[in-house]
């Protein structure tokens, strides 16, 4: 298949199951000392920073209507 025949954007759907949806990065700038502290605390607590960030955003803003499960 030629590269110009591949049209990934036109093939993307909006599945309601989060496990099927494409995952993307979420970035923000913070002081390095904060990140080191948060990473160490997360490790001590046996959680990932991803879990903590998702929890914080979900608590503050909720999930899209189609994903409130």
C-alpha positions, -999 to +999 in steps of 0.1 A: +000+000+000+014+034-009+018+060+019-006+084+002-033+056+003-031+054+041-056+079+056-054+072+093-073+104+103-103+094+082-104+060+098-104+071+135-136+064+153-149+075+187-153+042+206-170+044+239-146+019+255-115+037+267-094+007+262-100+008+224-094+046+221-059+058+211-039+070+241-021+103+240+004+122+262-006+150+285+023+173+295+029+203+317+060+221+329+068+219+366+100+225+386+122+195+385+124+193+423+086+190+424+086+162+398+113+143+417+094+147+450+061+135+434+078+106+417+094+095+449+061+098+469+042+079+442+068+051+443+066+050+481+028+048+479+028+021+453+010+041+426+020+055+393+020+092+385-004+085+357-029+071+381-026+102+403-029+126+374-060+108+360-076+107+394-070+144+399-084+154+365-114+131+369-122+144+403-119+180+391-136+178+357-152+144+354-153+123+323-169+129+289-207+121+290-202+090+268-176+076+292-193+080+326-191+044+336 
